[in-house]
Amino acid sequence: MKAIRVQQFGGPEVLQLEEVPTPVPGPDQVLVDVRAIGVNPVETYQRSGSNPNLARPYTPGMDAAGVIAAVGAGVTDLKKG
């Protein structure tokens, strides 16, 4: 799958489109095929290095909307699609 990743701190130029492994949902988890994201102001501060202890690489854009692509064991109230 493709993801925007941050390998080093800096301005918008440090955002890189990368191919990353597709995660597999674990017990009580779902995998979401993300259709839209929002990058909030806190994430721009993180990208610029306001928290030097933030592990890299990381993927910004934790505000997301999409469609459930897979469900893990134990998930009963949600389904694929």
Backbone torsions as a table, in degrees:
resi	resn	phi	psi	omega
1	MET	NA	162.4	179.1
2	LYS	-100.3	145.9	178.2
3	ALA	-149.0	146.6	170.5
4	ILE	-83.0	126.7	-175.8
5	ARG	-124.7	152.7	174.6
6	VAL	-115.7	115.1	179.1
7	GLN	-94.5	-28.7	-178.6
8	GLN	-145.2	158.0	-179.7
9	PHE	-75.4	150.8	177.8
10	GLY	159.7	-161.4	179.5
11	GLY	-80.7	-168.2	-178.2
12	PRO	-58.2	-22.9	-178.7
13	GLU	-65.9	-15.3	179.6
14	VAL	-83.7	-8.2	177.4
15	LEU	-71.0	126.7	-177.3
16	GLN	-126.8	133.7	173.8
17	LEU	-82.1	121.9	-176.3
18	GLU	-131.4	155.9	171.3
19	GLU	-90.2	125.5	-179.6
20	VAL	-128.9	156.8	178.6
21	PRO	-62.3	141.6	175.7
22	THR	-75.1	123.2	-179.5
23	PRO	-69.7	156.0	176.0
24	VAL	-109.5	128.1	-179.0
25	PRO	-67.2	135.7	176.4
26	GLY	-87.2	-172.7	178.5
27	PRO	-56.3	134.6	177.9
28	ASP	63.9	23.2	177.5
29	GLN	-122.0	160.2	172.0
30	VAL	-126.8	154.1	173.1
31	LEU	-103.3	126.7	-178.4
32	VAL	-107.2	127.4	171.5
33	ASP	-80.7	99.9	-172.1
34	VAL	-71.9	129.7	179.4
35	ARG	-106.9	-23.9	179.5
36	ALA	-154.0	145.2	175.2
37	ILE	-132.6	162.8	170.5
38	GLY	-128.7	137.2	175.8
39	VAL	-103.9	114.2	-176.5
40	ASN	-86.6	166.2	-176.2
41	PRO	-55.9	-35.3	179.5
42	VAL	-59.4	-39.4	-179.4
43	GLU	-67.3	-30.8	176.4
44	THR	-69.6	-35.8	175.8
45	TYR	-66.1	-41.8	178.3
46	GLN	-61.2	-44.9	-179.4
47	ARG	-60.2	-34.9	-177.8
48	SER	-78.4	-8.3	175.2
49	GLY	104.1	17.0	-179.4
50	SER	-62.9	-23.8	176.0
51	ASN	-122.1	89.5	-176.4
52	PRO	-64.3	-12.9	178.8
53	ASN	-86.6	-3.0	179.5
54	LEU	-65.5	123.2	-178.4
55	ALA	-66.1	139.2	176.8
56	ARG	-123.3	151.9	-0.1
57	PRO	-75.4	159.2	174.8
58	TYR	-142.7	164.9	-179.2
59	THR	-112.3	113.3	176.4
60	PRO	-76.5	169.8	176.6
61	GLY	96.9	54.5	-177.8
62	MET	-80.8	-9.7	173.4
63	ASP	-89.2	108.9	-171.6
64	ALA	-139.8	157.4	174.0
65	ALA	-138.1	142.9	-179.7
66	GLY	-174.7	-159.5	-175.9
67	VAL	-120.4	138.1	178.9
68	ILE	-66.2	122.1	-178.4
69	ALA	-97.4	-27.1	-179.4
70	ALA	-160.3	153.2	177.3
71	VAL	-123.8	145.0	177.7
72	GLY	-88.1	173.0	178.6
73	ALA	-58.4	139.9	176.6
74	GLY	89.2	-8.1	178.4
75	VAL	-83.1	116.9	-177.1
76	THR	-119.4	-20.5	-175.6
77	ASP	-97.3	-0.9	177.3
78	LEU	-130.5	155.9	178.8
79	LYS	-143.2	162.5	178.3
80	LYS	-60.2	138.1	177.8
81	GLY	100.1	NA	NA
